[in-house]
Amino acid sequence: MAGDEARKHVNAGAMMKRATLLATVSVLTGSTLTDLKKELASLVICRSTDVRELEDTAWCTACFYKPSIEVIVVDARRRLGDLDDRLDRLNDDWSSFLAKALEDPTAVKGLALLEPSAADSVRNATDPSVVPAPETVSDLNRVLQGLQRVAISAKDLVTALQSGGPATAADLEARFADVLKQSTAGKNPTTVRLVIE
């Protein structure tokens, strides 16, 4: 039960609220947060079973949990701690990315079009400890709308880098350059923001 309270705290905490709001920013990758939420939801609690019952039966008769079908058995508290750490890292990464994005000339022009208080709120949204208001996130999207998000699949990137077998540093650079060229073809290179998913 204490573990379930900790899970609820992570799920309803300020960092989750912040990440959920920022996941709607067009230049960020919300799929990372979606995966994290799915893992968090998979930590199920049952108040009706105990270790002795699971010694006698292959599953919990209350919630029908079957330990034998778990591919990887990990201590739930440790897993919850790992998820909490990942959420903190995600917020830090997004904050750094947004801070850099707001320095872009396109974003600077967008900020100048906002009321001073709204522009300050948008700048404050880059602070990882701040949970922005929904209207601030809308303003942030407007400010960054001149920037183009281009997603590159991590799997496709690795495949492209591995194609042709062992390579020199120059070969890898050339392969990476080809991926970038294909991904950004027909787009303004000054407004493209690449995201590896």
N, C-alpha and C positions, 0 to 999 in steps of 0.2 A: 504493500500500500504506500509505503514511503517512496518507493521507486515510481509509482504511478503519479504521485504528487509532483515529483521532480519532472516527469514527462509533461504533465500539464503546465508546469511553470515554463518549460522551454517552449511549448506549443503556443502559450498565450503571453509570452514575455515580450518586452520592448524590442528585442532584436528580431524576433519573428514578425512582429507588426511592421517594423521598418523594412525588412527584406520583402515582405508581401507587397508593400506599397511600391518599393523600388523595382520589383519585378515587372511592373507595368511601364517602366521607362523603356522606350523603343530601342535604345542602343545597348541595353543589358540583356543577358541571357537568362530568362526565367526558368528554363528547363532544369537548371542546377538546383534551384529552390524546390521545384516540383519533385525531383528525385529525393531530396532531403526530407520533404514532408511525407512522402510515401514510406520511407524507411522509419520515420518517427511513428507513423500510424501503425506500422507493422509490429511495434512493441506492445503486445496485448497483455492486459492484466486479467487474472482470474482470482477472485477472492474466495473461491469455493474449493480449491484443491491444495494439496501439500505434497511434500516429497514422498511421504509414506504411501499415499494413494498411487503415485506414479511408479512406485516399486512393485505394486501388485497388478496394475493394469497398464496397457500400452498407450493409453490416452486419458485425458481428463474427461470424466463423465459430465462435468458441468459445462465446459466451454468447447469440448471436443478437440482440444489442442493435442497434437500427436508429435512428440519430440522426434520420433524416428524419421519423419519426413523433412525435418530441418536439414538443409544442405550443410550449413555452417552453424555450429552451436557456439554462440558468443555470450559471455556474461552480459545480461541486459543493462546493468548499471554502467558497465564500461562502454557498451555500445551507445547508451544515452549520452555519456560524457563526450564520446567521439563526435556524435551528431551536434552537440552543443558547441564544441570547438569548431566544427566545420561551418556552422552557422555564423560564428564570430568571424572566421576567416573570410567567408563570403561577403559579409558586411564590410569588412576592411578593404577587400579587393574592389568591391563596387564603389566604395567611398573614394578610393584612390583614382579609379578610372573616371568617375564623375568630376573630381577636382581637376584632372588633366583636361577632360573634355570641355570644361567651362573656360579654360584658357585659350581654346581655339578661337580664331578671329570671328568665325561664324557665330559661335556661342556668345562671344563678347557683344556682338551687334544685337543679338537676341535679348541679352540681359538689359541693354540700354533701352529697349522698348518697353520694359516692365516698369511699374511703379517702384520707387526706391525700396519700399518695405517688402514688396514681392521679390525683388531682385536679391535683397538680403536673405530672405527665407530660402531662396533657391541656393544661394552660396552656402548657407548653414546646413542644407541637406547633405552636403559632402562630409559633415562631421559624423563619424560612425556611431556616436552616442545619441544623435538626434532622430526622433521619429517625426518625419515631415507630415504636414497636413495634406490631405488629398489634393487640395487646390495648389499646393506647392509642387506636388508631383506633376500636375497638369501643366503648370508653368515651366517646369523643368523639361517636359516633353516638347513644349513649344520652343523653348530656347535651343534645344538640341535637334529640332526638326530638320535643320539644314544638313545635319550629319547623316550619312548612310551607314546602316548596320549591314555588314556582309558576314554571313556565317560560313565557317569552314569546318567540315566534319573532321574531328581528330583522327578518326579511322582512315578517312580518305587522305589526310595529310601524311600519316605514317606510311600508308600504302605507296603514295607518290615518292616519299623519301627513300623507301626501300626498293623501289623499282630499279632494276638494273644491277641489283646485288651490291657487294661491297663497293664503297666509294671513297674518294679523297674528299677533303674538306671543300675543295672547289666544286666537285661534282654535287655534293649535298647542297651547296649554296645555289647552284644552277637549278637543281630540282625544286628547291624551295621558291626560287624566283619564278619558275614556271607556274607553280601553284598560285602564287600571288597574282601573276599576270592574267591567268585564266579567271580567277575569282573576281578581279577588279576590272575586267574588260568592259569598256563602254561606260565606266563610272568616273566621276571626278575624283582623282586621287587625293585631293586636299580635303575632301569631305567624307571619305570612306573610313570607317572604323571596323577593323577586322575582329571577329570573335571566334575563338576555337571552341566548338561544342563537342 
